Amino acid sequence: MDILQVYKCVKCSKETFPQKLICNNCGSIDFIMINSEHAIVEETSIIRHMLGSKDWKPRKIGSVRTNKGVLLTVGLSDEVVSGDKIILFQKDGAILGRKE
Ligand SMILES: [Zn+2]
């Protein structure tokens, strides 16, 4: 389980995820990685079917805004609801959130 990292523009400090080649705020191409551990859940939904997947189990996802202001779509554990403060982490390349 790894802490999620987002990209911060060296020049104007705008934070973004996933990484962009060029900062859409100032045009810089220099980014550093910073930890982004917390987010607030803005909206949740359930993915009930996945094309091409036979053994798919319904999975909760949500739009979350990190403490750095970056909006992400992440996988959520079942008990998470809109308005919750969550911890973000990465597992097998996916970004996930769980209650604090
Ligand atoms: Zn910038």
Boltz pocket constraint, residues with backbone or C-beta under 6 A from the ligand:
constraints:
  - pocket:
      binder: B
      contacts: [[A, 9], [A, 10], [A, 11], [A, 12], [A, 13], [A, 14], [A, 23], [A, 24], [A, 25], [A, 26], [A, 27], [A, 28]]
      max_distance: 6.0
